[in-house]
Amino acid sequence: MFVLLSLLVGTVLLQSVCVVSAGKPEIIGKGTAVSTKEDDIAHFTCKSRGSPRPFLRWERHGVTIKDTDEGVAVLEKSNSTLEESHLFVAVTDNERRGIYICVARNEEGETTMSFKIGEYPLEGLTSTDKAAIGISVGLTLFFVISIAILMKRGSKQIKKSVRRQRARTLSQSSSSQGAEHVALVHSTPNKDSDKEIRNGAPAHHDPDDDGATSLNCTSTV
């Protein structure tokens, strides 16, 4: 008895869930917005229920989107309680971005819901994210400029150092050449000595001998 009662209650509850009130169709869930970069595919799902059974379609700028249109695909499926439609959009350029409308219609009326393909990536960011990106960009520029200034100053210092080294090298070269010239002058031999040596006479002159000769000549007179 208890088992039969449980089955009866379960059947009533299941019927109450499956029964859909007559009237305008209802779209389940909320519209979504996606930020899709170029050459990616945006995907939207629209679910509806109602009695009579609703028919789903997609629109953009008031024009119905068909599965045969370029760059889009529409996939539909249904069960005993729901109508479901999937829209796929190939985002090849900015012309594909914008608002897409899901329309659920039956004999009692129609219901619509909007879906959006937004810009990538900044449109989907919060103000905090944008501020963080701005700070990061500012810090990057600061470091780049600082490095450029340091490199410029370092180049100037290197050039100054090279010029100083060249001047020091030239000065040292001039000093060594002067020293060599002086050494050559001091090392030049006496011409008279060379002549006497070549004639076989001694190169040394005794001043006492010269004096003695002078004195002898004087006494003889």
Disulfide bonds with the S-S distance in Angstrom:
Cys46-Cys102 1.94
